[in-house]
Amino acid sequence: MSDRIYGVLLVSFSKHGHQRSFVPAFADHPRVRIVGVADDPDIDPYLKPLNRSWAERLDVPFHEGIEAAVRRAEVDIVSIGHEIERRAEIATAAAGAGKHLWIDKYLGADMPQCRAVVESVNRSGVTTILPSYIYNDLVNQSKRMIGTGLLGELTAMHVDILFGKGIPRPISKAQRKSGFLPPGRWKFPDIKREILTVGAYAVALVQQCFDPIVEVYGQGGACFFPEHAAHGADDFGTLSLVDRSGRVATISAGRNGIASHGAGGPNQAYLFGTKGTGRVDGKRPGIDTHLRKRIVDGDYSVDNEDPMQWHSGPPTMLTSTGPDFTRAALDDLVHALDTGGRPRFTVHEARDHMEVLLAGYDSIVRDRPVRIPVQDEEAA
C-alpha cells in the first residue's frame, strides 16, 4: 500500500456547487491534503471574499489565477466546484497539466464541452471521478438487490428523488414564462433547474442498472417559485428513458416542498424483474426521531441568505445510518491513483450522463421523444 499524500487544490466555492461539502472528506482523509484554493480575477464579486475566507479557514494559500495554480508542483488533484459553464475549461486545463480531476456533478454545459474534457483526459491519461452520483446507499442497495438474482432479469424501474426544500409562493400568469432556458447556460444567481440538479442522481442510477440509453421523453414546467417561473425553469419534472435492450425507466425529480417528508424528501427506487419486484429506500436504514416537540417547534423558516435553500434544508425526523458517499468516492479515487485502476464514475460516464439530461430538456421543448445521440445543431 502506497503512503503517498495527494495534494488537492479547491477551485471555487460557487454557491451552486458542492465544494464546501467535499472539504470535510478531504480534510479528514489520511492520504489527502488540501494545498490551496484558487479562482480567476474575473469572477462574481461575491465569490472573491468567499474563496478567500475558505482559504483562511483551511489555512492554505489563495491563488488568483486558475491556470497557474493547477500547474503548481504540490497539486495532484484539482477539485472543480465552479459554475457549470466554466467546468470544461478548467478541467481541460488541469488535465493538460497532468492533474487528476475531482469534478462536482457535471463536465460542462453542453455536449461539445463534455466531449472536449473527455478528449483532453484521454490524451493526458489522468484519473478522473465525479463523486456525487453512485457512491450513495440508493445505488449500492439497488445494485445489491439486482445482483442477488431474486428479481430475475431486470425489466424496468422507477426512481423518485425529491428534495423537501423551500416554501412555495404564489405565481401570477404574468410572471410565468413559457419555454425553457437554452442549452449552454444553466445557472443564474436566483435559480437552479431541478431536473438537471436533482434528476441527475436518478439518471446516474439508471445508467448503473441499464444498457446505454437510446431514447428520452421529458415533461417539465412545474414551478413553485416565482424566480423559476420568470425564467421558464423547472422545479419538478419527469423523464422516461429507454435503453438499448428496450427496457424502460421512469424518473420523477425536483422539489416537493419544505417539511413534506420526514427525511428531507423521498429517495427511492422500484425495481421490476421477471421473477419479482423490489423497493429500495436510500434513506434507510435510519434512526427515526418522532418527538412531538421537535415537529411542532421545528424551525421551518428559510434563511434570507439562502432563499432557495441550496445549502440548507428543513429539520428532519430521520438520520440515515448509511455511509458517507463523499468518503467512499475519495477512497475509490485514492485506490485508483495507487493502483492505476479506474474509479466507478469517470468523465466517460459523465459525458453520457449529460447527454441524457440534455435530451430530456430537448424533449420537453419539442414535446416528443428524442433519440440519443442528440445532434448538437438540433439541441441548440
C-alpha positions as CSV (number, residue, x, y, z in Angstrom):
1,M,0.0,0.0,0.0
2,S,1.4,3.4,-1.0
3,D,1.8,6.0,1.7
4,R,1.9,8.9,-0.8
5,I,-0.1,12.0,0.2
6,Y,-2.0,13.6,-2.6
7,G,-2.4,17.4,-2.7
8,V,-5.8,18.7,-3.7
9,L,-6.5,22.2,-5.0
10,L,-10.0,23.5,-4.4
11,V,-11.2,25.6,-7.4
12,S,-14.0,27.9,-6.4
13,F,-16.7,27.8,-3.7
14,S,-19.6,28.7,-6.1
15,K,-22.9,28.8,-4.3
16,H,-24.3,26.5,-7.0
17,G,-21.6,23.9,-6.3
18,H,-20.8,21.4,-3.5
19,Q,-17.2,22.3,-2.8
20,R,-17.9,23.1,0.8
21,S,-19.4,19.7,1.4
22,F,-16.3,18.0,0.0
23,V,-14.0,19.8,2.4
24,P,-14.6,17.5,5.5
25,A,-13.7,14.4,3.5
26,F,-10.6,16.0,2.1
27,A,-9.5,17.3,5.5
28,D,-10.1,14.0,7.3
29,H,-8.6,11.6,4.7
30,P,-5.2,10.4,5.8
31,R,-3.9,10.2,2.2
32,V,-5.2,13.7,1.0
33,R,-4.0,17.2,1.9
34,I,-5.7,20.4,0.9
35,V,-2.9,22.6,-0.6
36,G,-4.8,25.7,-1.8
37,V,-7.9,27.5,-3.0
38,A,-7.9,29.1,-6.5
39,D,-10.1,31.2,-8.7
40,D,-9.7,33.7,-11.5
41,P,-9.8,37.5,-11.1
42,D,-12.9,38.0,-13.3
43,I,-15.4,36.2,-11.1
44,D,-18.7,37.3,-9.5
45,P,-17.9,39.9,-6.7
46,Y,-19.5,37.7,-4.0
47,L,-17.0,34.9,-4.8
48,K,-13.8,36.7,-4.1
49,P,-14.4,37.2,-0.3
50,L,-16.0,33.7,-0.1
51,N,-13.0,32.0,-1.7
52,R,-10.5,33.9,0.5
53,S,-12.4,33.2,3.7
54,W,-12.3,29.4,2.9
55,A,-8.6,29.7,2.3
56,E,-8.1,31.4,5.6
57,R,-10.3,28.9,7.4
58,L,-8.3,26.0,5.9
59,D,-5.0,27.8,6.5
60,V,-3.9,27.4,2.9
61,P,-2.9,29.9,0.2
62,F,-5.4,31.5,-2.1
63,H,-4.2,31.7,-5.7
64,E,-5.7,34.2,-8.1
65,G,-5.4,32.6,-11.5
66,I,-6.6,29.0,-12.0
67,E,-4.3,28.1,-14.9
68,A,-1.2,28.9,-13.0
69,A,-2.5,27.4,-9.8
70,V,-3.2,23.9,-11.3
71,R,0.4,23.7,-12.6
72,R,1.9,24.1,-9.1
73,A,4.1,21.1,-8.1
74,E,2.2,20.4,-4.8
75,V,-1.1,19.9,-6.7
76,D,-2.0,16.3,-7.6
77,I,-5.8,16.6,-7.7
78,V,-8.0,19.5,-8.8
79,S,-11.4,19.7,-7.2
80,I,-13.7,21.6,-9.6
81,G,-16.7,23.3,-8.0
82,H,-17.1,26.3,-10.3
83,E,-20.2,27.3,-12.2
84,I,-21.2,24.6,-14.7
85,E,-20.4,26.9,-17.6
86,R,-16.7,27.1,-16.5
87,R,-16.0,23.5,-15.6
88,A,-15.0,22.2,-19.0
89,E,-12.4,24.9,-19.5
90,I,-10.9,24.3,-16.0
91,A,-11.0,20.5,-16.4
92,T,-9.3,20.7,-19.8
93,A,-6.5,23.0,-18.4
94,A,-6.0,20.8,-15.4
95,A,-5.9,17.6,-17.4
96,G,-3.4,19.2,-19.8
97,A,-1.2,20.0,-16.8
98,G,-1.3,16.3,-15.8
99,K,-3.5,16.7,-12.8
100,H,-6.2,14.3,-11.7
101,L,-9.8,15.5,-11.7
102,W,-12.4,15.5,-9.0
103,I,-15.4,17.2,-10.6
104,D,-18.7,18.3,-9.0
105,K,-21.6,16.6,-10.9
106,Y,-21.1,18.0,-14.5
107,L,-18.3,18.2,-17.0
108,G,-19.7,21.1,-18.9
109,A,-22.8,23.0,-20.1
110,D,-23.2,21.2,-23.5
111,M,-22.1,18.2,-25.4
112,P,-19.1,19.8,-27.2
113,Q,-17.7,20.9,-23.8
114,C,-18.2,17.4,-22.4
115,R,-16.5,15.8,-25.3
116,A,-13.6,18.2,-25.1
117,V,-13.0,17.2,-21.5
118,V,-13.1,13.5,-22.4
119,E,-10.7,14.0,-25.2
120,S,-8.3,16.0,-23.0
121,V,-8.4,13.3,-20.4
122,N,-7.8,10.6,-23.0
123,R,-4.7,12.4,-24.2
124,S,-3.3,13.1,-20.8
125,G,-4.1,9.8,-19.1
126,V,-5.1,11.4,-15.8
127,T,-7.5,9.7,-13.4
128,T,-11.0,11.3,-13.0
129,I,-14.0,11.0,-10.8
130,L,-17.4,12.6,-10.4
131,P,-18.2,11.7,-6.8
132,S,-21.8,12.8,-6.3
133,Y,-23.8,10.1,-8.0
134,I,-23.1,6.4,-7.4
135,Y,-21.5,6.0,-4.0
136,N,-24.7,6.5,-2.1
137,D,-27.0,3.9,-0.5
138,L,-29.7,4.1,-3.1
139,V,-27.3,3.0,-5.8
140,N,-25.5,0.5,-3.6
141,Q,-28.7,-1.2,-2.3
142,S,-30.3,-1.2,-5.8
143,K,-27.3,-2.9,-7.3
144,R,-27.1,-5.5,-4.5
145,M,-30.8,-6.3,-4.9
146,I,-30.3,-6.8,-8.6
147,G,-27.2,-8.8,-8.0
148,T,-28.9,-11.4,-5.8
149,G,-30.9,-12.7,-8.6
150,L,-34.1,-12.5,-6.6
151,L,-35.8,-10.2,-9.1
152,G,-34.7,-12.4,-12.1
153,E,-33.8,-10.3,-15.1
154,L,-34.4,-6.5,-14.5
155,T,-37.0,-5.3,-17.0
156,A,-38.0,-1.9,-15.7
157,M,-37.5,0.6,-12.9
158,H,-38.9,3.8,-11.4
159,V,-37.0,6.3,-9.4
160,D,-38.2,9.2,-7.1
161,I,-35.7,11.7,-5.9
162,L,-37.2,14.8,-4.5
163,F,-35.8,17.5,-2.1
164,G,-38.2,18.9,0.5
165,K,-36.8,22.4,0.3
166,G,-38.2,25.9,0.0
167,I,-41.6,27.5,0.8
168,P,-43.7,27.9,-2.4
169,R,-45.1,31.4,-3.2
170,P,-47.9,32.5,-5.4
171,I,-47.2,32.8,-9.1
172,S,-49.3,35.0,-11.4
173,K,-49.8,34.4,-15.1
174,A,-47.8,37.5,-15.9
175,Q,-44.8,36.1,-14.0
176,R,-44.9,32.7,-15.8
177,K,-42.6,32.5,-18.9
178,S,-43.2,29.8,-21.4
179,G,-40.4,27.6,-22.7
180,F,-37.1,26.8,-21.2
181,L,-33.6,28.3,-20.9
182,P,-31.5,27.3,-23.9
183,P,-28.9,24.6,-23.5
184,G,-25.4,26.1,-22.8
185,R,-26.5,28.1,-19.8
186,W,-27.9,26.5,-16.7
187,K,-27.2,28.5,-13.6
188,F,-28.3,32.0,-12.8
189,P,-28.0,33.9,-9.5
190,D,-31.5,33.2,-8.4
191,I,-32.4,29.8,-9.9
192,K,-31.4,26.2,-10.5
193,R,-33.1,23.9,-12.9
194,E,-34.2,20.9,-10.9
195,I,-34.4,18.1,-13.5
196,L,-30.8,18.9,-14.1
197,T,-29.9,19.4,-10.5
198,V,-31.9,16.6,-8.8
199,G,-32.9,14.4,-11.7
200,A,-29.2,13.8,-12.4
201,Y,-28.9,11.4,-9.4
202,A,-31.8,9.3,-10.8
203,V,-30.3,9.2,-14.3
204,A,-27.0,8.0,-12.9
205,L,-28.7,5.2,-11.0
206,V,-30.5,4.1,-14.2
207,Q,-27.1,4.2,-16.0
208,Q,-25.7,1.8,-13.5
209,C,-28.5,-0.7,-13.9
210,F,-29.4,-0.4,-17.6
211,D,-27.7,-0.7,-21.0
212,P,-26.9,2.6,-22.7
213,I,-29.9,4.9,-23.0
214,V,-31.1,5.5,-26.6
215,E,-34.4,7.4,-26.2
216,V,-35.6,10.1,-23.7
217,Y,-39.0,11.6,-23.2
218,G,-39.3,14.5,-20.8
219,Q,-42.1,16.5,-19.2
220,G,-41.4,19.7,-17.2
221,G,-42.5,23.2,-16.4
222,A,-44.0,22.8,-12.9
223,C,-42.9,25.9,-10.9
224,F,-43.3,26.5,-7.2
225,F,-41.2,29.7,-7.1
226,P,-41.7,33.0,-8.9
227,E,-38.0,33.1,-9.7
228,H,-38.2,29.9,-11.6
229,A,-41.5,30.8,-13.3
230,A,-40.0,34.0,-14.6
231,H,-37.2,32.1,-16.4
232,G,-39.4,29.2,-17.5
233,A,-37.2,26.9,-15.4
234,D,-38.4,23.7,-13.7
235,D,-39.0,22.9,-10.0
236,F,-40.3,19.5,-10.9
237,G,-40.4,17.2,-13.9
238,T,-40.3,13.6,-15.2
239,L,-38.2,11.6,-17.6
240,S,-38.9,8.3,-19.3
241,L,-35.7,6.5,-20.5
242,V,-35.5,3.6,-22.9
243,D,-32.2,1.6,-23.1
244,R,-30.7,-0.3,-26.0
245,S,-32.5,-3.6,-24.9
246,G,-35.9,-1.9,-24.8
247,R,-36.2,-1.6,-21.1
248,V,-38.0,1.4,-19.7
249,A,-37.1,3.6,-16.6
250,T,-39.2,6.4,-15.4
251,I,-38.0,9.2,-13.1
252,S,-39.6,11.9,-11.1
253,A,-37.3,14.6,-9.7
254,G,-37.3,18.1,-8.2
255,R,-38.7,19.7,-5.1
256,N,-41.7,18.6,-3.1
257,G,-41.9,21.4,-0.5
258,I,-40.3,22.1,2.8
259,A,-41.2,19.7,5.7
260,S,-43.3,17.4,3.4
261,H,-41.1,14.3,4.1
262,G,-39.6,13.1,7.4
263,A,-36.2,12.6,5.8
264,G,-36.0,15.7,3.7
265,G,-37.5,14.2,0.6
266,P,-38.1,10.7,-0.9
267,N,-35.0,8.9,-2.3
268,Q,-36.3,5.6,-3.6
269,A,-36.2,3.1,-6.5
270,Y,-38.8,0.5,-7.6
271,L,-37.2,-2.4,-9.4
272,F,-39.2,-4.7,-11.7
273,G,-37.9,-8.1,-12.8
274,T,-39.0,-11.3,-14.5
275,K,-39.3,-13.1,-11.1
276,G,-40.3,-10.3,-8.7
277,T,-40.3,-6.6,-7.7
278,G,-38.4,-4.7,-5.1
279,R,-38.4,-1.3,-3.5
280,V,-35.2,0.4,-2.2
281,D,-35.3,3.4,0.2
282,G,-32.0,5.3,0.0
283,K,-32.7,6.9,3.4
284,R,-32.9,3.5,5.1
285,P,-31.7,2.0,7.3
286,G,-32.1,5.0,9.5
287,I,-33.0,6.2,13.0
288,D,-36.4,7.9,13.4
289,T,-36.9,10.6,16.0
290,H,-40.7,11.3,16.1
291,L,-40.6,13.7,19.0
292,R,-43.6,16.0,19.1
293,K,-41.7,19.0,20.4
294,R,-39.2,18.7,17.6
295,I,-42.0,18.5,15.0
296,V,-44.2,21.3,16.4
297,D,-41.4,23.6,17.3
298,G,-39.2,22.9,14.3
299,D,-37.7,25.9,12.5
300,Y,-39.2,25.7,9.0
301,S,-38.2,29.2,8.1
302,V,-35.8,29.9,5.2
303,D,-32.6,31.8,5.7
304,N,-32.7,35.2,3.8
305,E,-29.1,34.5,2.6
306,D,-30.2,31.1,1.1
307,P,-33.8,31.7,-0.1
308,M,-33.8,28.7,-2.5
309,Q,-32.2,26.5,0.2
310,W,-29.3,25.5,-2.0
311,H,-27.2,24.8,1.1
312,S,-29.8,24.3,3.8
313,G,-32.9,22.3,4.5
314,P,-35.7,21.7,7.0
315,P,-35.3,19.8,10.2
316,T,-35.7,16.1,9.5
317,M,-37.2,13.3,11.6
318,L,-34.8,10.6,10.3
319,T,-31.0,10.2,10.5
320,S,-29.6,7.8,7.8
321,T,-27.1,5.2,9.0
322,G,-25.7,4.7,5.6
323,P,-22.0,5.5,4.8
324,D,-20.8,9.0,3.7
325,F,-20.7,8.8,-0.1
326,T,-18.0,11.5,-0.3
327,R,-15.6,9.5,1.7
328,A,-16.4,6.4,-0.2
329,A,-15.8,8.2,-3.5
330,L,-12.5,9.6,-2.2
331,D,-11.4,6.1,-1.1
332,D,-12.1,4.9,-4.6
333,L,-10.1,7.8,-6.2
334,V,-7.1,7.2,-3.9
335,H,-7.2,3.4,-4.6
336,A,-7.3,4.2,-8.4
337,L,-4.3,6.5,-8.0
338,D,-2.3,4.0,-6.0
339,T,-3.1,1.0,-8.3
340,G,-3.6,2.6,-11.8
341,G,-7.2,1.5,-11.7
342,R,-10.4,3.3,-12.7
343,P,-13.0,4.9,-10.4
344,R,-16.6,3.8,-10.8
345,F,-17.9,7.1,-12.3
346,T,-15.4,8.9,-14.6
347,V,-15.7,11.6,-17.2
348,H,-16.7,9.0,-19.8
349,E,-19.8,8.0,-17.8
350,A,-20.4,11.7,-17.1
351,R,-20.4,12.6,-20.8
352,D,-23.2,10.0,-21.5
353,H,-25.0,11.2,-18.4
354,M,-25.1,14.8,-19.6
355,E,-26.3,13.7,-23.0
356,V,-29.4,12.0,-21.4
357,L,-30.2,15.2,-19.4
358,L,-29.8,17.4,-22.5
359,A,-32.0,15.1,-24.4
360,G,-34.6,15.3,-21.7
361,Y,-34.8,19.1,-21.9
362,D,-34.7,18.9,-25.7
363,S,-37.7,16.6,-25.5
364,I,-39.6,18.9,-23.2
365,V,-39.2,21.8,-25.6
366,R,-40.1,19.7,-28.6
367,D,-42.9,17.8,-26.8
368,R,-41.8,14.5,-28.3
369,P,-39.3,11.7,-27.5
370,V,-35.7,12.4,-28.5
371,R,-33.2,9.8,-29.7
372,I,-29.6,9.6,-28.5
373,P,-27.1,10.6,-29.7
374,V,-28.5,14.1,-29.9
375,Q,-27.3,16.2,-32.8
376,D,-25.7,19.4,-31.5
377,E,-27.4,21.6,-34.0
378,E,-30.8,20.2,-33.1
379,A,-30.3,20.8,-29.4
380,A,-29.2,24.4,-29.8
